[in-house]
């Protein structure tokens, strides 16, 4: 009889055990609504899903996507989530969902490196505003993801923790600076990730890894507890598999924080935007080749716009010449301010940085206060000039990057962040959608139009879905 019981148990394991594992692995690569539904229906537990994510992280160590994995903390959070569901009590909007956090956000009990060598005393004693809101919603924080050193990079290269691999396009750069966050989601290590976007650090890696990137309006999400790159531009952002995922994370994290001088007090919560798709006024950036876009990027952008034509209806084209904005000058002004701010914020930690990083920051040390003020004024000019573009249009469409992802290990193209910087420098929201080959379509709107971009982005992702990623 026992022999028969063992045979039955073995049969059940082979016919049901492997599918169960396959189902959990599928959930690791599913969007948020599917994961939340599986948890709500008891198709899986947070503990099972978290263990599957931790196993995937260990298996894919060659990607260098993580700097710190808080396995014990994640398991404890997962057990607590399952207990809340079992008790039938109140649960959060992200209860039991394993998430990744870029390693420039503080999370209590975890070190914060900002891509620099870890030192004694770096353990955070408090959560950043972002981590606190995610934990408050019941999320399981798996740990901290790798990034370009001190957030100064666009390709995912880090001399201390290893360059971040690209699971979507092996052999290509993963993008940066939130490179590990994107790689973690693309590899199924986490359901979604939160990174930081100063001039494109969420949208570039999301695009290169075949994912969706959202940079909200500046000030919508608190930066308290986030290591600064440039406070007047820094913005927490999301890296997700779908636009709907980004919308949910935005609603969880957004809100006024008196501890952050740049957050905005909102009189009303986010609401569905009042716009008619048939009357949407769309601006298409003209002269992309003159702005440095490769033929591959131009062709992919035109194909995506043509495919999206039925969605946009009779939307009026407002052709824009972005050469007048002199984006290269504005981006270099922002880089000087970033270098100066990182110098001021990081202090002695930079002595352990790479030769490349020290070389970048040495330039800032040679500049005067007047140089700093001139750069700051240049960004003010960009804000005014760029916002004026939305007097006659509702949304601007352009590529995410002027070129395809460079090969892993190649030098970073100097203009890689030119197209993402347009929105960042003006504090405007921007949403990136993946296109084939590591390319992307970017939607930019005026300040406060986040939900308009999200609603349009959901429609466009459905239209472009067969070709994207």
Secondary structure, DSSP 8 states (H G I E B T S, - for coil): -HHHHHHHHHHHIIIIIHHHHHHHHHHHTS-HHHHHHHHHHTSS-HHHHHHHHHHHHHHTGGG--EEEE-HHHHHHHHHHHHHHHHHT----TTTT-EEEEETTB--TTSB--TTS---TT-B-SS--HHHHHHHHTT-EEEEEE--SGGG--SS---TTT-----SSSTTB---SSSHHHHHHHHTTSSSEEEEEESSSTTHHHHHHTT-EEEE--TTSS--TTB--S-TTT-EEEEEESSHHHHHHHHHHH-S--TTSTT----SS--------GGG--EEEB--TTTTT--HHHHHHHHHHHHHTHHHHTT--B--B-GGGG-HHHHHHHHHHHHHHHHHHHHGGGGGGS-HHHHHHHHHHHT--HHHHHHHHHHHHHHHHHHHHGGGS-SEEEEESSSS---BTTS---TTTTHHHHHHHHHT--EEEEEEGGGEEEEEE-STT-HHHHHHHHHHHHHHHTTT--
